[in-house]
Amino acid sequence: MFRPFALVGVLILCALPLRAVTIPAPTLSTRVIISVRDQKLMLIENGAIAATYPISTSKYGLGDAWGSLTTPLGLLQVAQKIGDHAPFGAVFHNRRWTGEILTPNTPGRDPVMTRIIWLRGLQVSNAHAFKRCIYIHGTNEERTIGRPASFGCIRMRSSDVTALYNQLPLGAPVEIVQDRLPKASKMADPEVYGFDAPASGPKRDSSQTKIASGPRA
């Protein structure tokens, strides 16, 4: 997501006072599974595979430690969606569109682009994800999609992240796994990859979840 020299600024930004935002509790009607091994993201709607996209996870490996620039594993959910009407290639800084637009693979640039889907961890193993600013987002570095190359986030092509953004509601569960994506025959099984296990994360209200969030773009 971010270059190492920007890490200090990122940590300061994400530690700023946050305001409360209410999001729906996770449901199984629309969900995402991200495979680190496959470097792919699968969108599942009503038990069927709706789409599969190539992605890029962290080149620094897996984890949720502060300052690690790693991609967290486990159950998360969509906490915020930023960039509703931004054009393809819109450059974001501090989750706000700067007004700049880049074409894919512009040399010497590596910003967050096009859309931001901000993730919140639901387990102890990924509890820092939201404050670490772990996103699913568009990238200028589209030539690196399909292999680990990010600084913690899940990178996608601008066209793909826009399509996903339009289909993924707030509160939708997102699971990041080391294994391969499941077979289509298992999509109707609600127990696949632990989506039936809310007890593994913090206790939640049955109808909605309150989180702390930073400023929207």
C-alpha positions in Angstrom: 0.0 0.0 0.0 2.6 2.6 1.1 6.3 2.9 0.5 8.5 2.3 3.5 9.7 5.9 3.8 6.0 7.0 4.2 5.4 4.5 7.1 5.9 7.1 9.9 3.4 9.5 8.3 0.9 6.6 7.8 1.1 5.5 11.4 0.6 9.1 12.6 -2.4 9.6 10.2 -4.1 6.4 11.3 -3.6 7.2 15.0 -5.5 10.5 14.7 -8.8 10.8 16.7 -11.6 8.9 15.0 -15.3 9.3 14.8 -17.9 6.6 15.3 -19.6 5.1 12.3 -22.3 2.5 12.3 -22.0 -0.3 9.7 -24.2 -3.4 9.2 -23.1 -6.7 10.8 -21.6 -9.2 8.4 -24.0 -11.5 6.5 -23.4 -14.3 4.0 -25.4 -13.0 1.1 -22.4 -11.2 -0.4 -18.9 -12.0 0.7 -15.3 -12.1 -0.5 -12.5 -14.7 -0.2 -8.9 -13.6 -1.0 -6.4 -16.3 -1.6 -2.7 -15.4 -1.0 -1.5 -18.5 -2.7 -3.6 -17.9 -5.8 -3.2 -14.1 -5.7 -6.9 -13.9 -6.5 -10.1 -12.5 -5.0 -13.4 -14.3 -5.3 -16.8 -12.4 -5.0 -19.6 -14.7 -3.8 -23.2 -13.8 -4.1 -26.0 -16.0 -2.7 -23.8 -19.0 -2.6 -22.5 -18.7 -6.2 -19.3 -17.3 -7.6 -20.1 -13.9 -9.1 -16.6 -12.9 -10.2 -12.9 -13.7 -9.7 -10.2 -11.0 -10.0 -6.4 -11.1 -9.9 -4.9 -9.2 -6.9 -1.7 -8.4 -5.2 -1.0 -8.9 -1.5 2.0 -7.7 0.5 5.6 -8.4 -0.7 6.5 -8.4 3.0 4.4 -11.4 3.8 1.5 -12.0 6.2 0.7 -10.6 9.6 -0.9 -7.7 11.5 1.9 -6.3 13.5 2.3 -2.5 13.7 4.9 -1.3 11.1 5.2 -4.6 9.4 3.6 -3.6 6.0 2.2 -7.2 5.9 -1.2 -8.4 4.8 -3.4 -9.7 7.7 -5.1 -13.1 7.5 -8.6 -14.1 8.7 -12.1 -12.7 8.9 -12.6 -9.0 8.2 -15.4 -6.8 7.0 -16.0 -3.8 4.8 -15.9 -0.8 7.1 -15.9 2.1 4.7 -16.1 2.6 0.9 -14.4 5.7 -0.5 -14.5 7.2 -4.0 -18.1 6.7 -5.2 -17.9 9.0 -8.2 -14.1 9.3 -8.7 -12.9 8.5 -12.3 -10.6 5.6 -13.2 -7.1 6.5 -12.2 -8.1 9.0 -9.5 -5.2 9.5 -7.1 -6.1 9.5 -3.4 -4.0 11.0 -0.6 -5.2 10.6 3.0 -8.3 9.0 1.5 -9.2 12.1 -0.4 -9.1 12.5 -4.2 -6.3 15.0 -5.1 -7.8 15.8 -8.4 -5.0 14.0 -10.2 -5.7 11.1 -12.6 -3.0 8.6 -13.7 -3.0 6.0 -16.5 -2.0 2.5 -15.4 1.8 1.9 -15.0 2.8 5.6 -15.1 6.6 5.4 -14.3 7.7 6.4 -10.8 4.3 6.6 -9.2 2.6 4.2 -6.7 -0.4 5.9 -5.1 -3.7 4.5 -3.9 -6.1 4.9 -6.9 -9.7 4.8 -8.1 -11.5 3.2 -5.2 -10.9 2.4 -1.5 -12.6 -0.4 0.4 -11.4 -0.1 4.0 -11.3 -3.3 6.0 -11.9 -3.9 9.7 -10.6 -7.0 11.4 -13.0 -9.2 13.3 -10.4 -11.4 15.1 -7.5 -10.9 17.5 -5.2 -12.0 14.7 -6.2 -9.0 12.5 -7.4 -6.5 15.1 -5.0 -3.8 13.9 -6.2 -3.9 10.3 -8.5 -0.9 10.4 -6.0 1.4 12.2 -3.2 0.1 9.9 -5.3 1.4 7.0 -5.6 -2.0 5.2 -7.6 -1.4 2.0 -8.7 -3.1 -1.1 -7.8 -0.4 -3.6 -6.8 0.4 -7.2 -3.1 0.7 -8.1 -1.0 2.4 -10.7 1.3 -0.7 -10.6 -1.1 -2.9 -12.6 1.8 -4.8 -14.1 2.5 -6.3 -10.6 -1.0 -7.6 -10.2 -0.9 -11.4 -9.8 2.1 -11.5 -7.5 2.8 -10.2 -4.0 3.9 -6.6 -4.4 1.9 -4.3 -2.1 2.8 -2.7 1.3 0.0 -4.5 3.2 -3.1 -3.8 1.2 -5.0 -5.8 -1.4 -4.3 -4.2 -4.8 -6.5 -4.5 -7.8 -6.7 -3.1 -11.3 -8.8 0.1 -11.5 -11.5 -1.5 -13.6 -11.7 -4.5 -11.3 -11.8 -2.6 -8.0 -14.6 -0.4 -9.5 -16.7 -3.4 -10.4 -16.1 -5.0 -6.9 -16.8 -1.7 -5.2 -20.2 -1.5 -6.9 -21.2 -5.0 -5.8 -19.8 -5.1 -2.2 -22.0 -3.5 0.5 -20.8 -2.1 3.8 -20.4 -4.8 6.4 -19.7 -7.5 3.8 -17.4 -10.2 5.2 -13.9 -10.5 3.6 -11.7 -13.5 4.4 -8.0 -13.6 3.6 -6.6 -17.1 3.5 -3.3 -18.7 2.7 -4.9 -21.6 0.8 -6.3 -21.8 -2.7 -9.7 -20.5 -3.5 -12.5 -23.0 -2.8 -14.2 -24.9 -5.6 -17.6 -23.7 -7.0 -19.2 -26.8 -5.5 -18.6 -25.6 -2.0 -20.0 -22.1 -2.4 -23.4 -23.0 -1.1 -21.9 -24.3 2.1 -22.0 -21.4 4.7 -19.3 -23.1 6.8 -16.7 -22.8 4.1 -13.6 -20.9 5.4 -15.3 -20.1 8.8 -17.9 -17.6 7.9 -20.2 -19.4 10.3 -17.9 -18.6 13.2 -18.6 -15.2 14.6 -17.5 -16.4 18.1 -13.9 -16.3 16.8 -14.1 -12.5 16.7 -15.3 -9.8 19.1 -19.0 -9.9 20.2 -21.2 -7.9 17.9 -24.7 -6.5 18.1 -27.1 -8.7 16.1 -28.2 -5.9 13.7 -25.3 -3.5 13.4 -21.7 -2.9 14.4 -20.2 0.4 15.6 -16.6 1.2 14.7 -14.3 4.1 14.8 -13.4 5.5 11.4 -11.2 8.2 9.9 -12.3 10.9 7.5 -14.0 9.8 4.3 -12.6 10.9 0.9 
